[in-house]
């Protein structure tokens, strides 16, 4: 069959890398793709939210499966667009419909869902600029640090954690009144701060059945020791050493099962990945957030550990036969380290030539913000490339990633040298 992957990051290169390994994949297309996907698939210059353009690509290339990488097109209703078009409705779209994608599209929607289905999460309140004074009063009832979250999509950057009450009030006003995060912060969720260690749980569902994928932990902040600004993610490891069998049983019983049941009960049509951001408080799991797609850079460590044919898994999801799939996961650990442009996550330069990728041995370089220009691979984004490695332990895998990173060069390249430091 012919398959289309939507997106242009490291996550989408990883999907492409895994899908082309399947004998069932005849031709693979990526829209818009990057320099990594260009090596193994056909890139098509269509944006992820250009639904008419995507329709044209699907019909012209006889595509029967579309794998949606990022959250934007899902929140904007790409799955519904396919279902409502007679020419497209038979295409297997991997990703939830718009109503269910609100789990990521709105923090308030997600918190209400968690409350309704008695899924453990932090206490919260939700506010707009008209209820700013109530927001201030709510902050007064909380203990520091104060967690402020833009309700809408803010590319992973709409969360502030603040120790000082006056600064928290000032930032609340910045978000609601001065549109600090644009449309995303017309509503803000204030949340109780939970102290613990974070991890990500990934679940595949076909609306009836579910499968839990390997756990992962990513590192969001730009600086070593988890300091500095939030980024889209600076590296990840899988499995998470502290997520033992007993803890994962709690995750399944208290969080995964009620989430899948809740989606069905609330009539939220969902065929795709449920990304559950968790925090381990003591020995108990709490939900920080839902995302409605795979994470990035977690995809770069989770998918390489899945030994099954990914096309077969996606076919089973489309036909509600996920229960017939037995997931095979390698016992090896996987790690990835993100190489980023100097200055990221603030202003950075693009168009820097990347050299040395062809000399990498024993690791997989997944391209992210990188494109081919005049026959050369150059930087085109903040997060440029993820170096993924396997090992018997995560320490062994991370060592391999760092050894291979030293072979890759571009102007002002930066990476964290402490991924996995807290484990």
C-alpha positions in Angstrom: 0.0 0.0 0.0 1.0 3.6 -0.4 1.3 5.6 2.9 1.5 9.3 3.7 3.1 10.7 6.9 2.2 14.3 7.8 4.9 16.4 9.5 8.6 17.5 9.2 10.3 16.7 12.5 12.3 14.0 14.1 9.1 12.2 15.0 8.1 12.0 11.4 11.5 10.8 10.2 11.3 8.0 12.9 7.8 7.0 11.6 9.1 7.0 8.0 12.2 4.9 9.1 9.9 2.4 10.7 7.2 2.2 8.0 9.6 1.6 5.1 10.9 -1.5 6.9 7.5 -3.1 6.3 6.9 -5.3 3.2 3.4 -3.9 3.1 4.7 -0.4 2.4 5.1 0.1 -1.4 5.5 3.9 -1.6 6.0 6.3 1.3 5.3 10.0 1.0 6.0 12.6 3.7 4.4 16.1 3.7 6.4 18.3 4.0 9.2 16.1 5.3 12.9 16.9 5.9 16.4 15.9 4.7 16.1 12.6 6.6 12.8 11.6 5.1 14.0 12.7 1.6 16.6 9.8 1.8 13.9 7.1 2.4 10.6 8.5 1.1 9.2 11.1 -1.3 8.8 14.5 0.2 5.8 16.5 -1.0 5.8 20.3 -0.4 2.4 20.4 1.3 1.7 21.9 4.8 0.2 19.8 7.5 -2.9 22.1 7.7 -3.4 22.3 3.9 -6.3 19.8 3.9 -7.1 20.3 0.2 -3.5 20.0 -0.7 -3.3 16.8 1.3 -6.4 15.5 -0.4 -4.8 16.0 -3.8 -1.6 14.1 -2.7 -3.8 11.2 -1.4 -5.9 10.9 -4.5 -3.0 11.4 -7.0 -0.9 8.8 -5.3 -3.5 6.2 -4.4 -2.7 6.5 -0.7 -4.6 4.3 1.7 -3.1 5.2 5.0 -2.3 8.6 6.5 -0.2 8.9 9.7 -0.6 12.2 11.4 2.5 13.3 13.2 1.8 16.7 14.9 -1.2 17.8 16.9 -2.2 20.9 14.9 -4.0 19.1 12.0 -5.7 16.7 14.5 -7.1 19.6 16.6 -8.1 21.3 13.3 -10.1 18.2 12.3 -8.1 16.4 9.6 -9.6 13.0 10.5 -13.1 14.5 10.2 -12.2 16.1 6.9 -11.4 12.6 5.5 -14.5 11.0 7.0 -16.8 13.7 5.5 -15.4 13.3 1.9 -16.7 10.4 -0.1 -13.4 10.2 -2.0 -11.3 10.0 1.2 -13.5 8.2 3.8 -12.0 4.8 3.2 -8.4 6.0 4.0 -7.1 4.8 7.3 -6.2 7.9 9.3 -4.0 7.4 12.3 -5.1 10.0 14.8 -8.2 11.0 16.7 -11.2 13.0 15.4 -11.5 16.7 16.3 -13.8 16.2 19.3 -11.2 13.8 20.9 -8.2 15.9 19.9 -9.5 18.6 22.3 -7.8 16.6 25.0 -4.6 18.3 23.7 -6.3 21.3 22.1 -7.7 22.6 25.5 -6.1 22.1 28.9 -9.5 22.9 30.5 -11.2 20.2 28.4 -8.6 17.7 29.5 -8.9 18.6 33.2 -12.7 18.3 33.0 -12.3 14.9 31.3 -9.9 13.8 34.1 -12.3 15.0 36.8 -15.3 13.4 35.2 -13.6 10.0 35.0 -11.9 10.1 38.4 -8.4 10.0 37.0 -5.8 11.2 39.4 -4.5 14.7 38.5 -3.6 18.0 40.2 -6.3 20.4 41.6 -7.0 23.3 39.2 -9.0 26.4 38.3 -9.7 27.9 34.9 -9.8 31.6 34.2 -10.3 34.2 31.4 -9.5 38.0 31.3 -13.0 38.6 32.6 -12.3 36.5 35.7 -8.7 37.8 36.3 -9.6 38.9 39.9 -10.9 35.4 40.6 -7.6 34.0 39.2 -5.7 36.2 41.6 -7.8 35.0 44.5 -7.3 31.4 43.4 -3.6 31.9 43.4 -3.8 33.1 47.0 -5.3 29.7 48.0 -2.4 27.8 46.4 1.0 26.9 47.8 4.0 27.9 45.7 5.3 27.1 43.2 2.4 28.2 41.0 1.7 26.4 37.7 0.1 28.5 34.9 -0.9 26.8 31.6 -2.1 28.4 28.4 -5.4 26.6 27.6 -4.7 26.2 23.9 -1.8 24.9 21.7 1.5 26.8 22.4 4.0 24.4 20.8 5.0 23.0 24.2 6.0 26.4 25.6 2.7 27.6 27.2 3.5 26.4 30.8 5.0 28.6 33.5 6.2 27.5 36.9 6.7 30.4 39.3 7.8 30.6 42.9 6.7 34.1 43.8 3.0 35.0 44.2 3.3 38.5 42.8 5.2 37.3 39.7 2.5 34.6 39.2 -0.2 37.3 39.3 1.8 39.4 36.9 2.3 36.5 34.5 -1.4 35.6 34.7 -2.2 39.1 33.5 0.4 38.9 30.8 -1.2 35.7 29.5 -4.8 36.7 29.7 -4.8 40.4 29.0 -1.6 40.9 27.0 -1.9 37.7 25.0 1.6 36.4 26.0 0.9 33.2 24.1 -1.5 34.7 21.6 -4.9 32.9 21.1 -3.6 29.9 23.2 -3.8 32.0 26.4 -7.2 33.6 26.1 -8.0 31.1 28.9 -5.4 29.9 31.5 -5.5 26.9 33.8 -3.9 27.4 37.2 -2.8 24.1 38.7 -1.5 22.7 41.9 2.2 21.9 41.7 2.9 18.2 42.1 6.4 17.3 43.3 7.8 14.2 41.7 9.6 12.8 38.7 8.0 12.9 35.2 7.6 10.3 32.5 5.5 9.6 29.4 3.2 6.7 28.8 2.1 6.0 25.2 -1.0 4.1 24.4 -2.4 2.9 21.1 -6.2 2.6 20.8 -8.7 1.6 18.1 -11.7 2.8 20.2 -12.3 -0.7 21.6 -8.9 -2.1 22.5 -5.6 -0.6 23.6 -1.9 -1.5 23.8 0.6 0.2 26.1 3.9 1.1 24.3 7.2 1.4 26.1 7.6 4.2 28.6 9.9 7.1 28.0 11.3 10.2 29.8 12.2 13.3 28.0 14.2 16.3 29.1 12.5 19.6 28.3 14.8 22.4 29.5 17.6 23.8 27.5 20.2 23.8 30.3 22.0 21.0 32.1 20.5 19.9 35.4 17.1 20.8 33.9 17.7 24.5 34.1 16.7 27.4 31.7 13.9 27.7 29.3 11.5 25.0 28.2 12.1 23.5 24.7 10.4 21.0 22.6 12.6 18.4 24.2 16.4 17.9 24.4 16.6 14.1 24.6 14.9 11.0 25.9 15.4 7.6 27.3 13.3 4.4 27.2 12.4 2.4 29.2 12.1 4.5 32.4 14.1 2.7 35.1 11.8 3.7 38.0 8.6 2.6 36.1 8.6 -0.9 37.5 5.9 -3.5 37.1 4.0 -2.5 40.2 4.0 1.2 39.2 2.9 0.4 35.6 0.0 -1.7 37.0 -1.2 1.4 38.8 -0.9 3.4 35.6 -2.9 0.9 33.7 -5.6 0.5 36.3 -6.0 4.1 37.5 -5.2 6.0 34.3 -5.1 4.0 31.0 -8.3 1.9 31.5 -10.5 4.8 32.7 -9.1 7.0 29.9 -10.0 4.5 27.2 -13.4 3.9 28.8 -13.9 7.6 29.2 -13.3 8.3 25.5 -15.9 5.8 24.6 -18.4 7.0 27.2 -18.0 10.6 26.2 -18.4 9.6 22.5 -14.9 10.9 21.6 -13.8 8.9 18.5 -10.2 7.9 18.9 -8.0 5.8 16.7 -4.4 6.7 17.3 -1.8 7.4 20.0 -2.8 8.7 23.4 0.3 10.3 25.0 -0.2 10.5 28.8 2.2 12.9 30.5 2.6 11.4 34.0 4.3 12.4 37.3 5.3 9.9 39.9 4.5 11.4 43.4 5.7 9.0 46.0 4.7 5.6 44.5 1.6 6.9 42.8 1.0 8.2 39.2 -0.9 11.4 38.4 -1.7 12.8 35.0 -0.1 16.1 34.1 -1.5 16.3 30.5 -2.8 14.5 27.5 -1.3 14.8 24.0 -3.1 13.2 21.1 -0.1 12.1 19.1 3.4 10.7 19.8 5.9 12.9 21.5 9.1 14.3 20.1 11.8 13.3 20.9 10.1 10.3 22.7 9.2 8.7 19.4 12.9 8.5 18.6 13.3 6.1 21.5 9.9 4.3 21.7 9.4 3.3 18.0 13.0 1.8 17.6 12.2 -0.5 20.5 9.0 -1.9 18.9 9.8 -5.0 16.9 6.5 -5.4 15.2 5.7 -4.4 11.6 4.2 -0.8 12.2 2.0 -1.0 9.1 0.4 -4.2 10.5 -0.3 -2.4 13.8 -1.9 0.6 12.0 -4.0 -1.7 9.9 -5.2 -3.5 13.0 -6.1 -0.1 14.5 -8.1 0.9 11.5 -10.1 -2.4 11.6 -10.5 -2.4 15.4 -8.4 -5.5 15.7 -5.7 -4.2 17.9 -6.5 -7.0 20.4 -5.1 -9.5 17.9 -1.7 -7.8 17.9 1.0 -9.0 20.3 3.4 -6.2 20.9 7.0 -7.3 20.7 9.4 -4.9 22.5 13.2 -5.2 22.5 14.6 -5.6 26.0 17.4 -3.2 25.0 17.3 0.4 26.1 17.2 3.3 23.7 18.4 6.9 24.1 18.3 10.0 22.0 20.1 13.3 22.3 18.9 16.4 20.4 21.4 18.6 18.7 20.0 22.2 18.4 20.8 25.5 16.8 22.7 28.0 18.9 20.3 30.4 20.6 17.3 27.9 20.6 14.6 28.1 22.1 15.0 31.9 21.5 16.3 33.5 18.2 18.6 31.3 16.2 20.0 31.3 12.7 19.1 28.8 9.9 20.9 27.5 6.8 24.0 26.2 8.6 25.6 23.3 6.7 25.5 20.0 8.7 28.6 17.8 8.1 29.7 14.3 9.4 26.3 12.6 9.5 27.5 9.9 7.0 30.3 9.0 9.5 27.9 8.0 12.3 28.2 4.3 13.2 26.1 2.2 15.5 23.5 5.0 16.1 20.6 6.3 14.1 20.6 10.1 13.3 17.0 11.2 13.0 16.7 14.5 11.1 14.4 17.2 12.5 15.0 20.8 11.6 17.1 20.0 8.6 16.5 20.3 4.9 18.4 19.8 1.6 19.5 23.0 -0.1 21.7 23.1 -3.2 22.6 19.5 -2.6 23.7 20.1 1.0 22.0 19.3 4.3 21.5 22.5 6.2 19.7 23.5 9.5 16.1 24.7 9.1 14.9 24.7 12.7 15.8 25.0 16.4 16.0 21.2 17.0 18.1 20.0 14.2 18.9 16.3 14.7 18.3 13.5 17.3 21.0 10.8 17.8 19.4 7.6 18.8 21.3 4.5 20.1 20.6 1.1 21.6 22.3 -0.5 24.6 22.0 -3.2 27.2 21.5 -0.3 29.7 20.5 3.3 29.1 24.0 4.3 30.3 25.6 2.3 27.5 23.1 3.6 24.9 23.6 7.3 25.9 27.4 6.8 25.7 27.0 5.7 22.1 24.8 8.6 21.3 27.4 11.1 22.7 30.3 9.3 20.8 28.5 9.7 17.5 27.4 13.3 18.2 31.0 14.3 18.2 31.2 13.3 14.5 28.5 15.7 13.5 29.2 19.5 13.1 27.3 22.6 12.3 27.8 26.3 13.3 26.9 27.0 17.0 25.6 23.4 17.5 24.5 22.8 21.1 23.4 19.7 23.0 22.8 18.7 26.6 25.6 16.5 28.0 23.5 15.2 30.9 20.5 13.3 29.4 19.5 10.6 32.0 21.4 12.5 34.8 18.5 12.2 37.3 17.9 8.4 37.0 
